[in-house]
């Protein structure tokens, strides 16, 4: 199971990979994910990825998403 910090870093990496340069809320999402006083917005990030990018996740990313949804979602 991921720690809170590991989950935040992993989600930030997904945001950078799939939303950088595409989503106008990119900077706001990064700030939210980096703020430990806020809950991780996993569902919102996944919705934005679907909205701005037709994605085929790797197996590792799918496992990460499953873990994040279990922990925060």
PDB file of N, CA, C and O in Angstrom:
ATOM      1  N   UNK A   1       0.846  -1.179   0.000  1.00  0.00           N
ATOM      2  CA  UNK A   1       0.000   0.000   0.000  1.00  0.00           C
ATOM      3  C   UNK A   1       0.890   1.241   0.000  1.00  0.00           C
ATOM      4  O   UNK A   1       1.920   1.282   0.673  1.00  0.00           O
ATOM      5  N   UNK A   2       0.488   2.219  -0.741  1.00  0.00           N
ATOM      6  CA  UNK A   2       1.252   3.460  -0.859  1.00  0.00           C
ATOM      7  C   UNK A   2       1.075   4.341   0.371  1.00  0.00           C
ATOM      8  O   UNK A   2       0.023   4.333   1.011  1.00  0.00           O
ATOM      9  N   UNK A   3       2.109   5.095   0.688  1.00  0.00           N
ATOM     10  CA  UNK A   3       1.958   6.131   1.706  1.00  0.00           C
ATOM     11  C   UNK A   3       1.277   7.325   1.044  1.00  0.00           C
ATOM     12  O   UNK A   3       1.163   7.380  -0.180  1.00  0.00           O
ATOM     13  N   UNK A   4       0.830   8.265   1.845  1.00  0.00           N
ATOM     14  CA  UNK A   4       0.185   9.456   1.298  1.00  0.00           C
ATOM     15  C   UNK A   4       1.137  10.214   0.380  1.00  0.00           C
ATOM     16  O   UNK A   4       0.741  10.657  -0.698  1.00  0.00           O
ATOM     17  N   UNK A   5       2.379  10.364   0.800  1.00  0.00           N
ATOM     18  CA  UNK A   5       3.361  11.080  -0.019  1.00  0.00           C
ATOM     19  C   UNK A   5       3.629  10.357  -1.334  1.00  0.00           C
ATOM     20  O   UNK A   5       3.701  10.992  -2.386  1.00  0.00           O
ATOM     21  N   UNK A   6       3.775   9.036  -1.283  1.00  0.00           N
ATOM     22  CA  UNK A   6       3.995   8.259  -2.508  1.00  0.00           C
ATOM     23  C   UNK A   6       2.811   8.390  -3.458  1.00  0.00           C
ATOM     24  O   UNK A   6       2.996   8.509  -4.669  1.00  0.00           O
ATOM     25  N   UNK A   7       1.601   8.368  -2.917  1.00  0.00           N
ATOM     26  CA  UNK A   7       0.402   8.505  -3.738  1.00  0.00           C
ATOM     27  C   UNK A   7       0.370   9.871  -4.416  1.00  0.00           C
ATOM     28  O   UNK A   7       0.024   9.980  -5.593  1.00  0.00           O
ATOM     29  N   UNK A   8       0.728  10.899  -3.676  1.00  0.00           N
ATOM     30  CA  UNK A   8       0.735  12.252  -4.239  1.00  0.00           C
ATOM     31  C   UNK A   8       1.772  12.382  -5.355  1.00  0.00           C
ATOM     32  O   UNK A   8       1.501  12.982  -6.395  1.00  0.00           O
ATOM     33  N   UNK A   9       2.948  11.822  -5.136  1.00  0.00           N
ATOM     34  CA  UNK A   9       3.999  11.884  -6.160  1.00  0.00           C
ATOM     35  C   UNK A   9       3.570  11.116  -7.405  1.00  0.00           C
ATOM     36  O   UNK A   9       3.762  11.594  -8.523  1.00  0.00           O
ATOM     37  N   UNK A  10       2.999   9.947  -7.225  1.00  0.00           N
ATOM     38  CA  UNK A  10       2.565   9.129  -8.366  1.00  0.00           C
ATOM     39  C   UNK A  10       1.457   9.819  -9.152  1.00  0.00           C
ATOM     40  O   UNK A  10       1.466   9.800 -10.383  1.00  0.00           O
ATOM     41  N   UNK A  11       0.501  10.429  -8.452  1.00  0.00           N
ATOM     42  CA  UNK A  11      -0.580  11.122  -9.150  1.00  0.00           C
ATOM     43  C   UNK A  11      -0.049  12.349  -9.873  1.00  0.00           C
ATOM     44  O   UNK A  11      -0.490  12.656 -10.980  1.00  0.00           O
ATOM     45  N   UNK A  12       0.895  13.052  -9.257  1.00  0.00           N
ATOM     46  CA  UNK A  12       1.506  14.205  -9.920  1.00  0.00           C
ATOM     47  C   UNK A  12       2.178  13.772 -11.225  1.00  0.00           C
ATOM     48  O   UNK A  12       2.094  14.473 -12.233  1.00  0.00           O
ATOM     49  N   UNK A  13       2.843  12.619 -11.200  1.00  0.00           N
ATOM     50  CA  UNK A  13       3.495  12.109 -12.408  1.00  0.00           C
ATOM     51  C   UNK A  13       2.471  11.795 -13.501  1.00  0.00           C
ATOM     52  O   UNK A  13       2.708  12.072 -14.677  1.00  0.00           O
ATOM     53  N   UNK A  14       1.328  11.213 -13.108  1.00  0.00           N
ATOM     54  CA  UNK A  14       0.268  10.960 -14.096  1.00  0.00           C
ATOM     55  C   UNK A  14      -0.255  12.267 -14.689  1.00  0.00           C
ATOM     56  O   UNK A  14      -0.466  12.370 -15.898  1.00  0.00           O
ATOM     57  N   UNK A  15      -0.461  13.257 -13.832  1.00  0.00           N
ATOM     58  CA  UNK A  15      -0.941  14.563 -14.305  1.00  0.00           C
ATOM     59  C   UNK A  15       0.062  15.158 -15.289  1.00  0.00           C
ATOM     60  O   UNK A  15      -0.319  15.653 -16.349  1.00  0.00           O
ATOM     61  N   UNK A  16       1.340  15.108 -14.933  1.00  0.00           N
ATOM     62  CA  UNK A  16       2.366  15.655 -15.820  1.00  0.00           C
ATOM     63  C   UNK A  16       2.422  14.902 -17.149  1.00  0.00           C
ATOM     64  O   UNK A  16       2.600  15.508 -18.206  1.00  0.00           O
ATOM     65  N   UNK A  17       2.272  13.608 -17.087  1.00  0.00           N
ATOM     66  CA  UNK A  17       2.357  12.792 -18.306  1.00  0.00           C
ATOM     67  C   UNK A  17       1.170  13.034 -19.246  1.00  0.00           C
ATOM     68  O   UNK A  17       1.350  13.165 -20.456  1.00  0.00           O
ATOM     69  N   UNK A  18      -0.037  13.092 -18.685  1.00  0.00           N
ATOM     70  CA  UNK A  18      -1.227  13.106 -19.534  1.00  0.00           C
ATOM     71  C   UNK A  18      -1.923  14.457 -19.670  1.00  0.00           C
ATOM     72  O   UNK A  18      -2.715  14.636 -20.595  1.00  0.00           O
ATOM     73  N   UNK A  19      -1.659  15.406 -18.790  1.00  0.00           N
ATOM     74  CA  UNK A  19      -2.408  16.660 -18.832  1.00  0.00           C
ATOM     75  C   UNK A  19      -1.561  17.899 -19.108  1.00  0.00           C
ATOM     76  O   UNK A  19      -2.106  18.949 -19.450  1.00  0.00           O
ATOM     77  N   UNK A  20      -0.258  17.798 -18.969  1.00  0.00           N
ATOM     78  CA  UNK A  20       0.594  18.966 -19.183  1.00  0.00           C
ATOM     79  C   UNK A  20       0.442  19.466 -20.614  1.00  0.00           C
ATOM     80  O   UNK A  20       0.619  18.710 -21.570  1.00  0.00           O
ATOM     81  N   UNK A  21       0.113  20.739 -20.750  1.00  0.00           N
ATOM     82  CA  UNK A  21      -0.068  21.345 -22.070  1.00  0.00           C
ATOM     83  C   UNK A  21      -1.425  21.093 -22.687  1.00  0.00           C
ATOM     84  O   UNK A  21      -1.701  21.585 -23.781  1.00  0.00           O
ATOM     85  N   UNK A  22      -2.291  20.330 -22.009  1.00  0.00           N
ATOM     86  CA  UNK A  22      -3.615  20.019 -22.550  1.00  0.00           C
ATOM     87  C   UNK A  22      -4.750  20.579 -21.700  1.00  0.00           C
ATOM     88  O   UNK A  22      -5.737  21.096 -22.223  1.00  0.00           O
ATOM     89  N   UNK A  23      -4.595  20.469 -20.389  1.00  0.00           N
ATOM     90  CA  UNK A  23      -5.659  20.848 -19.453  1.00  0.00           C
ATOM     91  C   UNK A  23      -5.394  22.251 -18.910  1.00  0.00           C
ATOM     92  O   UNK A  23      -4.330  22.501 -18.344  1.00  0.00           O
ATOM     93  N   UNK A  24      -6.357  23.176 -19.077  1.00  0.00           N
ATOM     94  CA  UNK A  24      -6.158  24.528 -18.539  1.00  0.00           C
ATOM     95  C   UNK A  24      -6.068  24.550 -17.008  1.00  0.00           C
ATOM     96  O   UNK A  24      -5.570  25.522 -16.440  1.00  0.00           O
ATOM     97  N   UNK A  25      -6.539  23.497 -16.334  1.00  0.00           N
ATOM     98  CA  UNK A  25      -6.474  23.416 -14.876  1.00  0.00           C
ATOM     99  C   UNK A  25      -5.234  22.674 -14.382  1.00  0.00           C
ATOM    100  O   UNK A  25      -5.154  22.310 -13.209  1.00  0.00           O
ATOM    101  N   UNK A  26      -4.282  22.451 -15.262  1.00  0.00           N
ATOM    102  CA  UNK A  26      -3.077  21.682 -14.933  1.00  0.00           C
ATOM    103  C   UNK A  26      -2.387  22.220 -13.668  1.00  0.00           C
ATOM    104  O   UNK A  26      -2.122  21.461 -12.736  1.00  0.00           O
ATOM    105  N   UNK A  27      -2.103  23.512 -13.640  1.00  0.00           N
ATOM    106  CA  UNK A  27      -1.382  24.089 -12.495  1.00  0.00           C
ATOM    107  C   UNK A  27      -2.185  23.953 -11.207  1.00  0.00           C
ATOM    108  O   UNK A  27      -1.623  23.664 -10.151  1.00  0.00           O
ATOM    109  N   UNK A  28      -3.485  24.159 -11.291  1.00  0.00           N
ATOM    110  CA  UNK A  28      -4.342  24.042 -10.108  1.00  0.00           C
ATOM    111  C   UNK A  28      -4.347  22.602  -9.584  1.00  0.00           C
ATOM    112  O   UNK A  28      -4.289  22.388  -8.373  1.00  0.00           O
ATOM    113  N   UNK A  29      -4.414  21.628 -10.470  1.00  0.00           N
ATOM    114  CA  UNK A  29      -4.382  20.223 -10.052  1.00  0.00           C
ATOM    115  C   UNK A  29      -3.070  19.874  -9.364  1.00  0.00           C
ATOM    116  O   UNK A  29      -3.063  19.180  -8.347  1.00  0.00           O
ATOM    117  N   UNK A  30      -1.963  20.353  -9.915  1.00  0.00           N
ATOM    118  CA  UNK A  30      -0.661  20.096  -9.310  1.00  0.00           C
ATOM    119  C   UNK A  30      -0.622  20.683  -7.902  1.00  0.00           C
ATOM    120  O   UNK A  30      -0.148  20.026  -6.974  1.00  0.00           O
ATOM    121  N   UNK A  31      -1.111  21.905  -7.729  1.00  0.00           N
ATOM    122  CA  UNK A  31      -1.119  22.537  -6.404  1.00  0.00           C
ATOM    123  C   UNK A  31      -1.972  21.751  -5.411  1.00  0.00           C
ATOM    124  O   UNK A  31      -1.583  21.572  -4.257  1.00  0.00           O
ATOM    125  N   UNK A  32      -3.123  21.288  -5.858  1.00  0.00           N
ATOM    126  CA  UNK A  32      -4.009  20.511  -4.983  1.00  0.00           C
ATOM    127  C   UNK A  32      -3.331  19.211  -4.552  1.00  0.00           C
ATOM    128  O   UNK A  32      -3.363  18.848  -3.376  1.00  0.00           O
ATOM    129  N   UNK A  33      -2.725  18.522  -5.500  1.00  0.00           N
ATOM    130  CA  UNK A  33      -2.079  17.241  -5.200  1.00  0.00           C
ATOM    131  C   UNK A  33      -0.904  17.441  -4.238  1.00  0.00           C
ATOM    132  O   UNK A  33      -0.643  16.584  -3.394  1.00  0.00           O
ATOM    133  N   UNK A  34      -0.207  18.549  -4.359  1.00  0.00           N
ATOM    134  CA  UNK A  34       0.958  18.799  -3.507  1.00  0.00           C
ATOM    135  C   UNK A  34       0.586  19.322  -2.122  1.00  0.00           C
ATOM    136  O   UNK A  34       1.441  19.368  -1.238  1.00  0.00           O
ATOM    137  N   UNK A  35      -0.655  19.711  -1.916  1.00  0.00           N
ATOM    138  CA  UNK A  35      -1.087  20.259  -0.629  1.00  0.00           C
ATOM    139  C   UNK A  35      -1.529  19.119   0.294  1.00  0.00           C
ATOM    140  O   UNK A  35      -2.589  18.531   0.078  1.00  0.00           O
ATOM    141  N   UNK A  36      -0.728  18.801   1.324  1.00  0.00           N
ATOM    142  CA  UNK A  36      -1.063  17.663   2.190  1.00  0.00           C
ATOM    143  C   UNK A  36      -2.320  17.875   3.038  1.00  0.00           C
ATOM    144  O   UNK A  36      -2.835  16.923   3.624  1.00  0.00           O
ATOM    145  N   UNK A  37      -2.812  19.100   3.108  1.00  0.00           N
ATOM    146  CA  UNK A  37      -4.027  19.347   3.885  1.00  0.00           C
ATOM    147  C   UNK A  37      -5.293  19.025   3.080  1.00  0.00           C
ATOM    148  O   UNK A  37      -6.398  19.047   3.623  1.00  0.00           O
ATOM    149  N   UNK A  38      -5.129  18.729   1.797  1.00  0.00           N
ATOM    150  CA  UNK A  38      -6.281  18.419   0.937  1.00  0.00           C
ATOM    151  C   UNK A  38      -6.271  16.958   0.546  1.00  0.00           C
ATOM    152  O   UNK A  38      -5.217  16.335   0.411  1.00  0.00           O
ATOM    153  N   UNK A  39      -7.467  16.425   0.367  1.00  0.00           N
ATOM    154  CA  UNK A  39      -7.574  15.038  -0.084  1.00  0.00           C
ATOM    155  C   UNK A  39      -7.138  14.937  -1.541  1.00  0.00           C
ATOM    156  O   UNK A  39      -7.311  15.877  -2.316  1.00  0.00           O
ATOM    157  N   UNK A  40      -6.583  13.810  -1.899  1.00  0.00           N
ATOM    158  CA  UNK A  40      -6.131  13.591  -3.272  1.00  0.00           C
ATOM    159  C   UNK A  40      -7.350  13.473  -4.194  1.00  0.00           C
ATOM    160  O   UNK A  40      -8.223  12.637  -3.958  1.00  0.00           O
ATOM    161  N   UNK A  41      -7.414  14.310  -5.248  1.00  0.00           N
ATOM    162  CA  UNK A  41      -8.577  14.335  -6.144  1.00  0.00           C
ATOM    163  C   UNK A  41      -8.481  13.312  -7.273  1.00  0.00           C
ATOM    164  O   UNK A  41      -8.495  13.680  -8.448  1.00  0.00           O
ATOM    165  N   UNK A  42      -8.384  12.047  -6.926  1.00  0.00           N
ATOM    166  CA  UNK A  42      -8.138  11.022  -7.939  1.00  0.00           C
ATOM    167  C   UNK A  42      -9.242  10.970  -9.000  1.00  0.00           C
ATOM    168  O   UNK A  42      -8.947  10.865 -10.190  1.00  0.00           O
ATOM    169  N   UNK A  43     -10.484  11.042  -8.588  1.00  0.00           N
ATOM    170  CA  UNK A  43     -11.572  10.972  -9.584  1.00  0.00           C
ATOM    171  C   UNK A  43     -11.556  12.168 -10.525  1.00  0.00           C
ATOM    172  O   UNK A  43     -11.765  12.017 -11.729  1.00  0.00           O
ATOM    173  N   UNK A  44     -11.310  13.345  -9.988  1.00  0.00           N
ATOM    174  CA  UNK A  44     -11.236  14.544 -10.832  1.00  0.00           C
ATOM    175  C   UNK A  44     -10.093  14.471 -11.826  1.00  0.00           C
ATOM    176  O   UNK A  44     -10.244  14.871 -12.980  1.00  0.00           O
ATOM    177  N   UNK A  45      -8.960  13.965 -11.389  1.00  0.00           N
ATOM    178  CA  UNK A  45      -7.814  13.826 -12.286  1.00  0.00           C
ATOM    179  C   UNK A  45      -8.121  12.817 -13.387  1.00  0.00           C
ATOM    180  O   UNK A  45      -7.811  13.062 -14.553  1.00  0.00           O
ATOM    181  N   UNK A  46      -8.724  11.692 -13.031  1.00  0.00           N
ATOM    182  CA  UNK A  46      -9.056  10.680 -14.049  1.00  0.00           C
ATOM    183  C   UNK A  46     -10.082  11.225 -15.054  1.00  0.00           C
ATOM    184  O   UNK A  46      -9.985  10.944 -16.248  1.00  0.00           O
ATOM    185  N   UNK A  47     -11.055  11.993 -14.578  1.00  0.00           N
ATOM    186  CA  UNK A  47     -12.031  12.607 -15.487  1.00  0.00           C
ATOM    187  C   UNK A  47     -11.342  13.562 -16.451  1.00  0.00           C
ATOM    188  O   UNK A  47     -11.644  13.566 -17.644  1.00  0.00           O
ATOM    189  N   UNK A  48     -10.418  14.372 -15.941  1.00  0.00           N
ATOM    190  CA  UNK A  48      -9.701  15.301 -16.810  1.00  0.00           C
ATOM    191  C   UNK A  48      -8.833  14.562 -17.823  1.00  0.00           C
ATOM    192  O   UNK A  48      -8.753  14.970 -18.982  1.00  0.00           O
ATOM    193  N   UNK A  49      -8.186  13.484 -17.399  1.00  0.00           N
ATOM    194  CA  UNK A  49      -7.371  12.712 -18.343  1.00  0.00           C
ATOM    195  C   UNK A  49      -8.259  12.166 -19.459  1.00  0.00           C
ATOM    196  O   UNK A  49      -7.889  12.219 -20.631  1.00  0.00           O
ATOM    197  N   UNK A  50      -9.414  11.647 -19.099  1.00  0.00           N
ATOM    198  CA  UNK A  50     -10.342  11.130 -20.130  1.00  0.00           C
ATOM    199  C   UNK A  50     -10.832  12.244 -21.045  1.00  0.00           C
ATOM    200  O   UNK A  50     -11.011  12.033 -22.244  1.00  0.00           O
ATOM    201  N   UNK A  51     -11.047  13.423 -20.486  1.00  0.00           N
ATOM    202  CA  UNK A  51     -11.583  14.551 -21.258  1.00  0.00           C
ATOM    203  C   UNK A  51     -10.555  15.077 -22.262  1.00  0.00           C
ATOM    204  O   UNK A  51     -10.911  15.405 -23.393  1.00  0.00           O
ATOM    205  N   UNK A  52      -9.312  15.158 -21.866  1.00  0.00           N
ATOM    206  CA  UNK A  52      -8.302  15.814 -22.698  1.00  0.00           C
ATOM    207  C   UNK A  52      -7.367  14.871 -23.430  1.00  0.00           C
ATOM    208  O   UNK A  52      -6.531  15.323 -24.213  1.00  0.00           O
ATOM    209  N   UNK A  53      -7.487  13.580 -23.196  1.00  0.00           N
ATOM    210  CA  UNK A  53      -6.509  12.673 -23.760  1.00  0.00           C
ATOM    211  C   UNK A  53      -7.122  11.284 -23.910  1.00  0.00           C
ATOM    212  O   UNK A  53      -7.642  10.726 -22.944  1.00  0.00           O
ATOM    213  N   UNK A  54      -7.063  10.740 -25.090  1.00  0.00           N
ATOM    214  CA  UNK A  54      -7.482   9.346 -25.292  1.00  0.00           C
ATOM    215  C   UNK A  54      -6.306   8.470 -24.884  1.00  0.00           C
ATOM    216  O   UNK A  54      -5.293   8.411 -25.581  1.00  0.00           O
ATOM    217  N   UNK A  55      -6.447   7.797 -23.758  1.00  0.00           N
ATOM    218  CA  UNK A  55      -5.317   7.161 -23.119  1.00  0.00           C
ATOM    219  C   UNK A  55      -5.447   5.651 -23.081  1.00  0.00           C
ATOM    220  O   UNK A  55      -6.533   5.109 -22.874  1.00  0.00           O
ATOM    221  N   UNK A  56      -4.333   4.989 -23.281  1.00  0.00           N
ATOM    222  CA  UNK A  56      -4.213   3.567 -22.978  1.00  0.00           C
ATOM    223  C   UNK A  56      -3.161   3.478 -21.891  1.00  0.00           C
ATOM    224  O   UNK A  56      -1.968   3.629 -22.155  1.00  0.00           O
ATOM    225  N   UNK A  57      -3.608   3.231 -20.665  1.00  0.00           N
ATOM    226  CA  UNK A  57      -2.692   3.165 -19.532  1.00  0.00           C
ATOM    227  C   UNK A  57      -1.849   1.900 -19.602  1.00  0.00           C
ATOM    228  O   UNK A  57      -2.281   0.879 -20.137  1.00  0.00           O
ATOM    229  N   UNK A  58      -0.638   1.981 -19.052  1.00  0.00           N
ATOM    230  CA  UNK A  58       0.192   0.793 -18.917  1.00  0.00           C
ATOM    231  C   UNK A  58      -0.370  -0.051 -17.769  1.00  0.00           C
ATOM    232  O   UNK A  58      -1.179   0.432 -16.977  1.00  0.00           O
ATOM    233  N   UNK A  59       0.056  -1.290 -17.686  1.00  0.00           N
ATOM    234  CA  UNK A  59      -0.408  -2.166 -16.607  1.00  0.00           C
ATOM    235  C   UNK A  59      -0.020  -1.583 -15.244  1.00  0.00           C
ATOM    236  O   UNK A  59      -0.806  -1.635 -14.298  1.00  0.00           O
ATOM    237  N   UNK A  60       1.167  -1.038 -15.149  1.00  0.00           N
ATOM    238  CA  UNK A  60       1.630  -0.434 -13.897  1.00  0.00           C
ATOM    239  C   UNK A  60       0.750   0.764 -13.519  1.00  0.00           C
ATOM    240  O   UNK A  60       0.408   0.943 -12.350  1.00  0.00           O
ATOM    241  N   UNK A  61       0.389   1.579 -14.510  1.00  0.00           N
ATOM    242  CA  UNK A  61      -0.483   2.727 -14.238  1.00  0.00           C
ATOM    243  C   UNK A  61      -1.868   2.274 -13.799  1.00  0.00           C
ATOM    244  O   UNK A  61      -2.465   2.881 -12.910  1.00  0.00           O
ATOM    245  N   UNK A  62      -2.384   1.214 -14.411  1.00  0.00           N
ATOM    246  CA  UNK A  62      -3.693   0.693 -14.007  1.00  0.00           C
ATOM    247  C   UNK A  62      -3.676   0.208 -12.564  1.00  0.00           C
ATOM    248  O   UNK A  62      -4.624   0.439 -11.813  1.00  0.00           O
ATOM    249  N   UNK A  63      -2.591  -0.467 -12.180  1.00  0.00           N
ATOM    250  CA  UNK A  63      -2.470  -0.923 -10.793  1.00  0.00           C
ATOM    251  C   UNK A  63      -2.378   0.255  -9.837  1.00  0.00           C
ATOM    252  O   UNK A  63      -2.964   0.227  -8.755  1.00  0.00           O
ATOM    253  N   UNK A  64      -1.643   1.291 -10.232  1.00  0.00           N
ATOM    254  CA  UNK A  64      -1.542   2.499  -9.423  1.00  0.00           C
ATOM    255  C   UNK A  64      -2.909   3.154  -9.268  1.00  0.00           C
ATOM    256  O   UNK A  64      -3.292   3.537  -8.162  1.00  0.00           O
ATOM    257  N   UNK A  65      -3.636   3.284 -10.353  1.00  0.00           N
ATOM    258  CA  UNK A  65      -4.969   3.892 -10.316  1.00  0.00           C
ATOM    259  C   UNK A  65      -5.895   3.084  -9.413  1.00  0.00           C
ATOM    260  O   UNK A  65      -6.657   3.663  -8.638  1.00  0.00           O
ATOM    261  N   UNK A  66      -5.841   1.761  -9.500  1.00  0.00           N
ATOM    262  CA  UNK A  66      -6.639   0.920  -8.612  1.00  0.00           C
ATOM    263  C   UNK A  66      -6.310   1.203  -7.148  1.00  0.00           C
ATOM    264  O   UNK A  66      -7.208   1.338  -6.317  1.00  0.00           O
ATOM    265  N   UNK A  67      -5.021   1.290  -6.839  1.00  0.00           N
ATOM    266  CA  UNK A  67      -4.606   1.585  -5.467  1.00  0.00           C
ATOM    267  C   UNK A  67      -5.108   2.956  -5.021  1.00  0.00           C
ATOM    268  O   UNK A  67      -5.623   3.101  -3.912  1.00  0.00           O
ATOM    269  N   UNK A  68      -4.959   3.957  -5.881  1.00  0.00           N
ATOM    270  CA  UNK A  68      -5.398   5.305  -5.529  1.00  0.00           C
ATOM    271  C   UNK A  68      -6.908   5.370  -5.334  1.00  0.00           C
ATOM    272  O   UNK A  68      -7.389   6.034  -4.416  1.00  0.00           O
ATOM    273  N   UNK A  69      -7.648   4.691  -6.184  1.00  0.00           N
ATOM    274  CA  UNK A  69      -9.114   4.673  -6.028  1.00  0.00           C
ATOM    275  C   UNK A  69      -9.506   3.956  -4.732  1.00  0.00           C
ATOM    276  O   UNK A  69     -10.443   4.375  -4.051  1.00  0.00           O
ATOM    277  N   UNK A  70      -8.805   2.895  -4.395  1.00  0.00           N
ATOM    278  CA  UNK A  70      -9.082   2.184  -3.156  1.00  0.00           C
ATOM    279  C   UNK A  70      -8.805   3.079  -1.951  1.00  0.00           C
ATOM    280  O   UNK A  70      -9.576   3.102  -0.992  1.00  0.00           O
ATOM    281  N   UNK A  71      -7.696   3.815  -2.013  1.00  0.00           N
ATOM    282  CA  UNK A  71      -7.288   4.639  -0.874  1.00  0.00           C
ATOM    283  C   UNK A  71      -8.098   5.935  -0.755  1.00  0.00           C
ATOM    284  O   UNK A  71      -8.417   6.364   0.353  1.00  0.00           O
ATOM    285  N   UNK A  72      -8.430   6.554  -1.881  1.00  0.00           N
ATOM    286  CA  UNK A  72      -8.995   7.919  -1.836  1.00  0.00           C
ATOM    287  C   UNK A  72     -10.330   8.067  -2.548  1.00  0.00           C
ATOM    288  O   UNK A  72     -10.906   9.154  -2.590  1.00  0.00           O
ATOM    289  N   UNK A  73     -10.808   6.983  -3.098  1.00  0.00           N
ATOM    290  CA  UNK A  73     -11.883   7.203  -3.906  1.00  0.00           C
ATOM    291  C   UNK A  73     -13.185   6.800  -4.038  1.00  0.00           C
ATOM    292  O   UNK A  73     -13.881   7.249  -4.949  1.00  0.00           O
TER     293      UNK A  73
END
